[in-house]
Amino acid sequence: MVLETLNPMHYNITSLVPDAMPVATVPILILMCFLFLMWNHEETSSIPGPGYCMGIGPLISHGRFLWMGVGNACNYYNKTYGEFVRVWISGEETFIISK
């Protein structure tokens, strides 16, 4: 009888977890989602150009300049967004003005 009470396999692990645990996780998950959205929120700019999109936009913009070269990439962005464009080169916001 003593060995039976000392055996850890004898106890059901779900009885050790309180019932309030699943109820507490829902507000924590909602709070984490809200903080994630606030962290990734960016003020919309009136200057056209590729979106920021959690840092992916600057990587694509910089990669396009490396792959196509400055002249061809500028022509691409000018055809796509107009004569005044905001892009990222080396992680810095850069403006392309044409015409």
PyMOL commands that set and color helices and strands:
alter all, ss='L'
color gray80, all
select helices_A, chain A and resi 2-6+8-10+13-16+20-40+53-68+70-81
alter helices_A, ss='H'
color red, helices_A
select strands_A, chain A and resi 84-89+92-97
alter strands_A, ss='S'
color yellow, strands_A
deselect
rebuild
show_as cartoon
